[in-house]
């Protein structure tokens, strides 16, 4: 798939193996991948999805817990 391709919320959620609602909650909380608004549509660029998952790749659950504890609270 071309990395410049934009996916809908449902397509992005499927790629990430999340529910569309979970992806929406991340977007509202500001903890999800970067997105583009095209009118009323929310679109996700594949490279942004890849970046988001790469930033959340850990070698242990302890490392993930430390990262979560150090992250500022979403407003």
C-alpha positions as CSV (number, residue, x, y, z in Angstrom):
1,X,0.0,0.0,0.0
2,X,1.3,3.5,-0.9
3,X,2.4,5.3,2.3
4,X,0.8,8.5,1.0
5,X,-2.6,6.8,1.0
6,X,-5.2,8.2,3.4
7,X,-7.5,5.8,5.3
8,X,-10.9,6.4,6.8
9,X,-11.3,5.9,10.6
10,X,-12.7,2.4,10.0
11,X,-9.9,1.5,7.7
12,X,-7.3,2.9,10.1
13,X,-8.8,1.1,13.0
14,X,-8.8,-2.2,11.1
15,X,-5.1,-1.7,10.2
16,X,-4.3,-1.0,13.9
17,X,-6.6,-3.8,15.0
18,X,-8.6,-1.4,17.2
19,X,-12.3,-0.6,17.2
20,X,-13.2,2.6,15.4
21,X,-14.6,3.9,18.7
22,X,-11.3,3.3,20.4
23,X,-9.5,5.2,17.7
24,X,-12.0,8.0,18.0
25,X,-11.5,8.1,21.8
26,X,-7.7,8.4,21.2
27,X,-8.3,11.3,18.8
28,X,-10.6,13.2,21.2
29,X,-8.1,12.7,24.1
30,X,-5.2,13.8,21.9
31,X,-3.4,10.4,22.4
32,X,-4.0,9.0,19.0
33,X,-2.2,9.2,15.7
34,X,-2.1,12.5,13.8
35,X,-5.1,12.9,11.4
36,X,-6.4,15.2,8.7
37,X,-9.8,16.7,8.4
38,X,-11.3,16.9,5.0
39,X,-14.6,18.7,5.6
40,X,-16.3,16.5,8.1
41,X,-14.3,13.4,7.3
42,X,-11.4,12.3,9.5
43,X,-8.5,10.7,7.5
44,X,-5.3,9.1,8.6
45,X,-2.2,9.0,6.6
46,X,-0.5,5.5,6.7
47,X,2.9,7.1,7.6
48,X,1.2,8.8,10.6
49,X,-0.2,5.4,11.8
50,X,3.2,3.8,11.4
51,X,4.8,6.7,13.4
52,X,2.2,6.4,16.1
53,X,2.8,2.7,16.6
54,X,6.5,3.0,16.4
55,X,6.5,5.6,19.2
56,X,4.5,3.0,21.3
57,X,6.8,0.1,20.8
58,X,8.4,-1.3,24.0
59,X,10.6,-4.2,25.0
60,X,8.8,-4.9,28.3
61,X,5.6,-4.1,30.1
62,X,7.6,-2.2,32.7
63,X,9.0,0.1,30.0
64,X,5.5,0.7,28.7
65,X,4.3,1.5,32.3
66,X,7.1,3.9,32.8
67,X,6.3,5.7,29.5
68,X,2.7,5.9,30.5
69,X,3.5,7.3,34.0
70,X,5.9,9.9,32.5
71,X,3.4,11.1,29.9
72,X,1.4,14.3,30.7
73,X,-2.2,13.7,31.4
74,X,-4.5,14.4,28.4
75,X,-6.8,17.3,28.9
